[in-house]
Amino acid sequence: MIPYGRHTIEDDDIAAVADVLRSEALTGGAAVGRFETALAAVSAAPHAVVCASGTAALHLVAMGLGLGPGDAVVVPSVTFLATANAARYVGADVRFADVDPDTGLMTPETLEEALARPSPGRPRAVIAVHLNGQCADMAGLLTVAERHGLTVVEDACHALGGAYRLDGIRHPVGAAPRSAAACFSFHPVKTVAMGEGGAITTRDDALADRVRRFRNHGMTRDPGAFTETAQAFDPSGAANPWYYEMAEPGFNYRASDLHCALGASQLAKLDRFLARRRALAARYDRALEPFAPLVRPIPRGPTEDDGWHLYVALIDFAALGQTRARVMERLRVAGIGTQVHYLPVHRQPYYRALDPDITLPGADAYYARCLSLPLFPDLDDGAVERVAATLGEILS
Ligand SMILES: *Cc1c(COP(=O)(O)O)cnc(C)c1O
């Protein structure tokens, strides 16, 4: 069975993890900083903070920005649950934005629409999702966001290694040139695997400090930050060696050295992984051409370089006269795994209960047609032709 996505683990990745197992520190050691330094370099951001998952990264940023009750966070409806849930974790309201029906991306227009809709909370932030690896129109979204005084966060979980153009400059995804932060996931289906893991990149020194603190229970050991001087310092003025302070509770969202060693080893292969994903995507584009307009690739929008997390085909199941479930089942019988990314989050029971009347036709139209085909570096060229040929048989 070919899965829709999977990790590529090689002997040197295994050796990197084994080295940590033989070392002094399984967590809190040097592998964490090494991975953060490498990630900051890849994303051209001054700070990279690794954590337990992409979900934790989004939650940490929501905390770090001080979002909370009374605030609203605009989130496109076509994304993974975690993008929206991060706002709920801190007590903020989620305001769903519609998406372009063909790219699945939030646009400046759908952002405006969401901001104009009467819903709970005062909009304070917007999370742009680089869906499938294709970058959102950051120039357009930033214009709208800045006009409304919103902080922009990038959910870059699909887009490691991609890039977008802003103010005439090519920015690697993660550089967050005019966003507060970008969040990454290193779940095994993503381009770089840690097992479980995530990261935040940012140019904002204070935000980097805050998310580091919230990653570790809200603790600080920095004497300059201590407020309870009588208990923090001895009579000579030296900080007590055991002492730490917590001004606000955080979480244990740390990533272990085992995970970070794997992440660093994988990150060194990003260019090779991406080149392979790109080549396979181009092959899919050609192989699916004969089936247009029933099957079409996602149109390429304003992205500069695509991170190619997913290869999504838009299939007109209505015109085809077959349900998506039936097409997926026939592919599965032929040994081909596919997936749907995503059921629009505003349709989840939890969010429906909060806003039963919302309708987002772009999200529904995208959802009705999307099907993620197998895409991962170890997929061989022949498999692409086999997927296309099988789809062709199903269509005819
Ligand atoms: C994978 C993903 C996340 C969450 O990442 P985890 O590491 O699985 O917690 C968040 N947003 C998007 C768009 C994702 O694809």
Ligand as a Chemical Component Dictionary entry (heavy atoms), coordinates in Angstrom:
data_LIG
# 
_chem_comp.id                   LIG 
_chem_comp.type                 NON-POLYMER 
_chem_comp.pdbx_formal_charge   0 
_chem_comp.three_letter_code    LIG 
# 
loop_
_chem_comp_atom.comp_id 
_chem_comp_atom.atom_id 
_chem_comp_atom.alt_atom_id 
_chem_comp_atom.type_symbol 
_chem_comp_atom.charge 
_chem_comp_atom.model_Cartn_x 
_chem_comp_atom.model_Cartn_y 
_chem_comp_atom.model_Cartn_z 
_chem_comp_atom.pdbx_ordinal 
LIG C1 C1 C 0 0.558  19.316 10.994 1  
LIG C2 C2 C 0 -0.116 20.628 11.147 2  
LIG C3 C3 C 0 -0.278 21.266 12.376 3  
LIG C4 C4 C 0 0.024  20.605 13.692 4  
LIG O1 O1 O 0 1.245  20.030 13.785 5  
LIG P1 P1 P 0 1.509  18.835 14.834 6  
LIG O2 O2 O 0 2.993  18.728 14.838 7  
LIG O3 O3 O 0 0.854  17.617 14.253 8  
LIG O4 O4 O 0 0.940  19.223 16.130 9  
LIG C5 C5 C 0 -0.815 22.536 12.398 10 
LIG N1 N1 N 0 -1.200 23.157 11.276 11 
LIG C6 C6 C 0 -1.105 22.561 10.063 12 
LIG C7 C7 C 0 -1.520 23.306 8.846  13 
LIG C8 C8 C 0 -0.565 21.264 9.980  14 
LIG O5 O5 O 0 -0.491 20.665 8.791  15 
# 
loop_
_chem_comp_bond.comp_id 
_chem_comp_bond.atom_id_1 
_chem_comp_bond.atom_id_2 
_chem_comp_bond.value_order 
_chem_comp_bond.pdbx_ordinal 
LIG C1 C2 SING 1  
LIG C2 C3 SING 2  
LIG C2 C8 DOUB 3  
LIG C3 C4 SING 4  
LIG C3 C5 DOUB 5  
LIG C4 O1 SING 6  
LIG O1 P1 SING 7  
LIG P1 O2 DOUB 8  
LIG P1 O3 SING 9  
LIG P1 O4 SING 10 
LIG C5 N1 SING 11 
LIG N1 C6 DOUB 12 
LIG C6 C7 SING 13 
LIG C6 C8 SING 14 
LIG C8 O5 SING 15 
# 
